[in-house]
């Protein structure tokens, strides 16, 4: 860990010490530069009326400094929110993002864009890039998908963030309700000043990534080997119509492909047609180029480890005192990597979000 920089985010003073104090002490001893980011003042952390809230906050801060000295934490940043006042909204996320950026991290904000116009100045000061979900090219389609009449607000937010100098990428998940609006989506994003416009196909088959979503919503069904296409997927007639839309986009927006405004190549967009056709049993799925299981790992909140969001878990961090470098090489992890390379994982065949890192990209990591 020598030379590494670590920021630990906690709601209250002493939270991090209880949750990961041992890990922090070990990393600090190995040479890592540790920073704590504490969101609240902890003023409600006493079960007696003998002291005031201000006294409790001061005491907990002093205790935190003493713990830092014992663990090897170099710096503590306090956001200063009153105890019990945290709300999981974009204000808090941007405040945390700003501190990460100050520590040298490249910060991306993934957002639905509904609050961007109001928080454009904060976004400009807090993040390096914004990725906005743009689910329709008309207000009616956006409202049908998102359940809110918010398209004008989202586009205003993109304009406001771009005026602050922050690059914006729009990302649209193509499905039955919006595939016909690809030209309108491109036009809307372009007129709002987006730097890049990206598309991907809806995932209707991954239980590992989206299983709880399918369980909770009866309107969404999972595609299996023996089932009909799920609700957001395209029928055979719609696939043929989608192919025409793709060719229209390729012909009408040649300049946007050439400049990189549209992130995907024409060939990649055509493979999206192939993907939807394959969901109907018409041909094979396009083979994704991906080496994510060899170059990344997903660590869930409970320590569960996955090679990517779309493959099953292979272990859990901390089980049997395993470190991450050991856990990623468990027999189960190696077996998953061998299976995906051999084409034995059906999830990989249908993956809509592959990740490939070439040699040069790996050397820069």
C-alpha positions in Angstrom: 0.0 0.0 0.0 3.0 2.3 0.0 2.2 5.5 -1.9 -1.5 4.7 -2.1 -4.1 7.3 -1.0 -7.2 6.1 0.8 -10.3 8.1 1.8 -12.8 6.5 4.3 -16.3 8.0 4.3 -18.3 7.7 7.6 -21.5 9.2 8.9 -20.3 9.9 12.4 -17.0 10.2 14.4 -15.8 6.7 15.4 -17.9 4.8 12.8 -14.9 4.0 10.6 -12.9 2.8 13.7 -15.6 0.3 14.5 -16.2 -0.8 10.9 -12.7 -0.9 9.4 -10.2 0.3 12.0 -8.0 -2.8 11.7 -7.8 -2.5 8.0 -7.0 1.2 8.2 -4.2 0.5 10.8 -2.7 -2.1 8.5 -2.8 0.0 5.4 -1.3 3.0 7.3 1.5 0.7 8.6 2.2 -0.4 5.0 2.6 3.2 3.9 -0.8 4.3 2.7 -2.0 7.9 3.2 -5.3 7.6 5.0 -7.9 10.4 5.1 -11.2 10.2 7.0 -14.3 12.1 5.7 -16.9 12.4 8.5 -20.3 13.7 7.5 -21.9 14.7 10.8 -20.8 16.3 14.0 -22.0 13.3 16.1 -23.7 15.6 18.6 -26.5 13.1 19.4 -24.0 10.3 20.4 -24.7 10.4 24.2 -27.4 8.8 26.3 -27.4 11.4 29.0 -28.7 14.9 29.5 -25.7 15.8 31.7 -23.8 17.2 28.7 -24.9 19.5 25.9 -24.9 18.6 22.2 -22.0 21.0 21.6 -20.0 19.2 24.3 -20.7 15.8 22.9 -19.6 17.0 19.4 -16.4 18.4 20.8 -15.7 15.2 22.8 -16.3 12.9 19.9 -14.0 15.0 17.7 -11.3 14.8 20.3 -11.8 11.0 20.6 -11.6 10.8 16.8 -8.3 12.6 16.7 -6.9 10.3 19.4 -8.0 7.3 17.4 -6.5 8.7 14.3 -3.1 9.0 16.0 -3.3 5.4 17.1 -4.3 4.1 13.7 -2.1 6.3 11.6 -4.8 8.4 9.9 -3.1 11.5 8.5 -6.1 13.8 8.0 -9.7 14.1 9.0 -12.2 16.2 7.1 -15.5 17.1 8.7 -18.5 18.1 6.5 -20.3 19.4 9.6 -23.8 18.2 9.0 -25.9 18.1 12.2 -26.3 14.5 13.6 -29.4 12.7 12.3 -29.8 15.2 9.4 -28.2 13.3 6.6 -30.3 12.8 3.4 -29.1 10.5 0.6 -29.5 13.2 -2.1 -27.2 14.8 -4.6 -26.2 17.6 -2.2 -24.5 15.1 0.1 -23.1 13.2 -2.9 -21.6 16.3 -4.4 -20.1 17.4 -1.1 -18.4 14.0 -0.8 -17.4 14.1 -4.5 -15.7 17.5 -4.0 -13.5 16.1 -1.2 -12.5 13.1 -3.4 -11.6 15.5 -6.2 -9.5 17.6 -3.8 -7.6 14.4 -3.0 -6.8 13.9 -6.7 -9.5 11.5 -7.8 -11.3 11.8 -11.2 -14.9 12.1 -10.2 -17.9 11.1 -12.4 -21.5 11.9 -11.4 -24.1 9.4 -12.8 -27.5 11.1 -12.5 -31.0 11.2 -13.8 -30.3 14.9 -14.3 -33.5 16.2 -12.7 -31.6 18.4 -10.2 -28.7 19.4 -12.3 -30.0 22.8 -13.2 -30.4 23.7 -9.6 -27.0 22.3 -8.6 -24.9 23.1 -11.7 -22.5 25.3 -9.8 -21.9 22.6 -7.1 -21.4 20.0 -9.9 -18.9 22.2 -11.6 -16.9 22.5 -8.4 -17.3 18.9 -7.4 -17.0 16.6 -10.4 -14.9 16.1 -13.6 -17.6 14.6 -15.8 -21.4 14.1 -15.6 -23.2 11.1 -17.1 -26.9 11.7 -17.6 -29.6 9.1 -18.2 -31.6 10.4 -21.2 -34.5 8.0 -21.7 -36.5 9.7 -24.4 -36.4 12.2 -27.1 -39.9 13.5 -26.3 -41.5 14.6 -23.1 -44.2 11.9 -23.4 -41.8 9.0 -23.8 -39.5 10.3 -21.0 -42.5 10.5 -18.7 -43.7 7.0 -19.7 -40.4 5.5 -18.8 -39.4 7.6 -15.8 -42.8 8.3 -14.4 -42.2 12.0 -14.3 -42.6 14.9 -16.7 -38.9 15.8 -16.5 -37.3 15.9 -19.9 -37.2 19.8 -20.2 -35.7 19.9 -16.7 -33.0 17.3 -17.6 -32.1 19.2 -20.8 -31.9 22.5 -18.9 -29.6 20.7 -16.4 -27.3 19.6 -19.2 -27.1 23.1 -20.5 -26.3 24.5 -17.1 -23.5 22.1 -16.4 -22.0 22.6 -19.8 -22.1 26.3 -19.2 -19.9 25.6 -16.1 -17.4 23.8 -18.3 -18.1 20.2 -17.1 -18.2 17.6 -19.9 -21.5 15.7 -20.2 -22.3 12.3 -21.6 -25.8 11.2 -22.2 -26.6 7.5 -21.9 -29.8 6.0 -23.3 -30.9 2.4 -22.6 -32.7 1.4 -25.7 -35.9 -0.6 -25.3 -39.4 -1.0 -26.7 -40.7 2.4 -25.5 -37.9 4.6 -26.9 -36.0 2.9 -29.8 -37.9 4.8 -32.4 -36.7 8.1 -30.8 -33.0 7.6 -31.4 -32.8 10.5 -33.9 -34.8 12.8 -31.5 -32.6 11.8 -28.6 -29.5 12.6 -30.5 -30.9 15.9 -31.6 -32.0 16.8 -28.1 -28.7 15.9 -26.5 -26.7 17.7 -29.2 -28.8 20.9 -28.9 -28.3 20.8 -25.1 -24.5 20.7 -25.6 -23.7 17.2 -24.6 -20.1 16.2 -25.4 -20.9 12.5 -26.1 -24.1 10.6 -26.8 -24.1 6.9 -25.9 -26.6 4.0 -26.3 -26.8 0.5 -24.9 -29.5 -2.2 -25.0 -31.8 -3.0 -22.1 -30.7 -6.0 -20.1 -33.6 -8.4 -19.6 -31.7 -11.6 -18.7 -29.2 -11.0 -15.9 -30.5 -12.3 -12.5 -27.2 -11.5 -10.9 -27.2 -7.8 -11.8 -30.9 -7.1 -11.8 -32.7 -10.0 -10.1 -34.3 -8.0 -7.3 -35.7 -5.6 -9.9 -37.5 -8.5 -11.7 -38.8 -10.0 -8.4 -40.2 -6.7 -7.2 -42.0 -5.6 -10.4 -44.4 -8.0 -12.1 -44.3 -5.9 -15.3 -40.7 -6.9 -15.8 -40.0 -10.5 -16.7 -36.6 -12.3 -17.2 -35.7 -13.8 -20.6 -34.7 -17.5 -20.1 -33.9 -20.1 -22.7 -37.5 -21.1 -22.9 -39.4 -17.9 -22.4 -40.8 -15.2 -24.7 -39.0 -11.8 -24.8 -39.4 -9.8 -21.7 -41.5 -6.6 -21.6 -38.8 -4.1 -22.5 -37.4 -6.2 -25.3 -38.4 -5.9 -29.0 -40.7 -8.2 -30.9 -39.6 -9.5 -34.3 -41.5 -6.8 -36.1 -40.0 -4.2 -33.8 -36.5 -5.6 -34.4 -37.0 -5.0 -38.2 -38.1 -1.5 -37.5 -35.2 -0.9 -35.2 -32.8 -2.0 -37.9 -34.3 0.8 -40.1 -33.9 3.3 -37.3 -30.2 2.4 -36.9 -29.5 2.8 -40.6 -31.3 6.2 -40.6 -29.1 7.3 -37.7 -26.0 6.1 -39.4 -26.9 8.0 -42.6 -28.1 11.2 -41.0 -25.5 11.6 -38.4 -22.3 10.7 -40.2 -20.6 13.8 -38.8 -21.5 12.9 -35.3 -19.9 9.5 -35.7 -16.8 11.0 -37.3 -16.4 13.6 -34.5 -17.0 11.1 -31.7 -20.2 12.8 -30.5 -22.0 9.5 -30.9 -19.8 7.2 -28.7 -20.7 3.9 -30.4 -19.5 3.0 -33.9 -22.1 2.2 -36.7 -21.1 -1.5 -36.4 -21.7 -1.5 -32.7 -25.2 0.0 -33.2 -25.9 -2.7 -35.8 -24.9 -5.4 -33.3 -27.7 -4.0 -31.0 -30.2 -5.1 -33.7 -28.5 -8.5 -33.6 -28.9 -8.7 -29.8 -32.6 -8.0 -29.9 -33.1 -10.5 -32.7 -31.3 -13.1 -30.7 -33.6 -12.6 -27.8 -36.4 -13.8 -30.1 -34.3 -16.8 -31.1 -33.4 -15.3 -34.5 -29.6 -15.9 -34.8 -26.8 -15.8 -32.3 -26.0 -13.0 -29.9 -23.2 -10.7 -30.9 -20.0 -11.8 -29.2 -19.0 -9.1 -26.7 -15.3 -8.2 -26.4 -14.7 -8.3 -22.6 -12.0 -9.1 -20.1 -13.6 -7.6 -17.1 -13.3 -10.7 -14.9 -9.5 -10.6 -15.4 -9.1 -6.8 -14.9 -11.7 -5.8 -12.3 -13.7 -7.0 -9.3 -17.0 -5.8 -7.8 -17.0 -5.5 -4.0 -20.5 -5.3 -2.6 -21.5 -3.6 0.7 -21.3 -6.9 2.6 -18.0 -7.8 1.1 -19.4 -10.2 -1.5 -17.1 -10.4 -4.5 -18.1 -10.8 -8.1 -15.9 -10.7 -11.3 -18.4 -8.2 -12.7 -22.0 -7.2 -12.1 -23.4 -9.8 -14.4 -21.7 -13.0 -13.1 -22.3 -14.8 -9.8 -20.3 -14.2 -6.6 -17.2 -16.2 -6.1 -16.4 -15.4 -2.4 -16.6 -12.8 0.3 -14.0 -10.4 1.5 -12.9 -11.1 5.0 -14.1 -14.7 5.1 -11.4 -16.8 6.6 -9.3 -13.6 7.0 -8.7 -13.5 3.3 -7.3 -10.3 1.7 -8.6 -9.1 -1.6 -5.4 -10.3 -3.4 -6.0 -13.8 -2.1 -9.8 -13.8 -2.5 -9.6 -13.0 -6.2 -7.5 -16.1 -6.8 -9.8 -18.5 -5.0 -10.5 -21.7 -7.0 -14.1 -20.5 -7.5 -12.8 -17.2 -8.9 -10.3 -18.9 -11.2 -13.1 -21.3 -12.4 -15.3 -18.4 -13.3 -12.5 -16.7 -15.3 -11.7 -19.9 -17.1 -15.4 -20.5 -17.9 -16.0 -17.1 -19.4 -12.9 -17.3 -21.6 -14.1 -20.7 -22.8 -17.5 -19.3 -23.7 -19.2 -21.4 -21.0 -21.1 -18.6 -19.3 -24.5 -17.8 -20.9 -24.5 -14.4 -19.0 -21.5 -13.3 -21.0 -23.1 -14.3 -24.3 -26.0 -11.9 -23.6 -24.1 -9.2 -21.8 -25.1 -5.6 -22.8 -22.3 -3.9 -20.9 -18.9 -5.5 -21.6 -15.7 -4.0 -20.5 -12.4 -4.5 -22.3 -9.0 -3.1 -21.2 -6.2 -3.5 -23.7 -2.5 -3.7 -22.8 -1.9 0.1 -22.9 -5.0 0.8 -20.7 -3.8 -1.8 -18.2 -0.4 -0.2 -18.0 -2.0 3.1 -17.2 -4.0 1.7 -14.3 
